[in-house]
């Protein structure tokens, strides 16, 4: 009988110790879950802010970029009309000048880390150069402007912004289309 009581006592101690260990493990898992949820909330907040910046930039530069896109469409039309091209070119040249000035004054107003804001600020000079190159190309020729160097500047801008998106696990977007 003593052996049976000792065995029962040992089994009880093992069971209680096991349950206690499981409880500690659950508390640890709960703490890990809280940290994971906080990180997920921060990521979601950052992603929302990045998308808000995208929307703000699109809203800011859309009027001017749409004029440039209209010019490109007029030049690329199946049967281009020289008067339409000249008219669209004048509007695009003026829009490019206005947009370059807007970029100069543009500020990133978002609740983002300093690193992300710095990346945006590094991208803005390429966007400004894009608009300046468009204006310069249209100064040279309204009917046959070479926008190659302008498009290269926009690609630099796009690549920098893509880096921000990729770091945040967001799919990059075509900003030229967003701005048009």
Residue pairs with C-beta under 8 A, 6 or more apart in sequence:
43 168
43 169
45 111
46 112
46 113
46 116
46 168
47 168
47 169
47 170
49 110
49 111
49 112
50 110
50 112
50 116
50 164
50 165
50 168
50 170
51 170
52 110
53 108
53 110
53 112
53 120
54 173
54 175
54 178
56 109
57 106
57 175
57 178
57 179
58 175
58 178
58 179
60 102
60 106
61 99
61 102
61 103
61 127
61 179
62 179
62 180
63 95
64 95
64 96
64 98
64 99
64 102
64 131
65 95
65 99
65 176
65 179
65 180
66 95
66 179
66 180
67 88
67 91
67 92
67 94
67 95
67 96
68 92
68 95
68 96
68 134
68 180
69 176
69 180
70 88
70 91
70 92
71 85
71 88
71 89
71 91
71 92
71 138
71 145
72 147
73 88
74 80
74 81
74 84
74 85
74 88
74 89
75 85
75 88
75 143
75 144
75 145
77 84
82 143
85 142
85 143
86 142
86 143
89 138
89 142
89 143
89 145
90 142
92 134
92 138
93 134
93 135
93 138
93 139
93 142
96 131
96 132
96 134
96 135
96 138
97 131
97 135
99 131
100 128
100 131
100 132
100 135
103 124
103 127
103 128
103 131
104 128
106 124
108 117
108 120
108 121
110 117
116 164
116 167
116 168
119 160
119 163
119 164
120 161
120 164
122 160
123 156
123 157
123 160
123 161
124 157
126 153
126 154
126 156
126 157
126 160
127 153
127 154
127 157
129 153
129 156
130 150
130 151
130 153
130 154
130 157
131 150
133 147
133 149
133 150
133 153
134 145
134 147
134 150
137 145
137 146
137 147
137 149
137 150
138 145
140 146
154 175
154 176
157 175
158 172
158 174
158 175
158 176
161 172
161 175
162 172
165 171
165 172
165 173
166 172
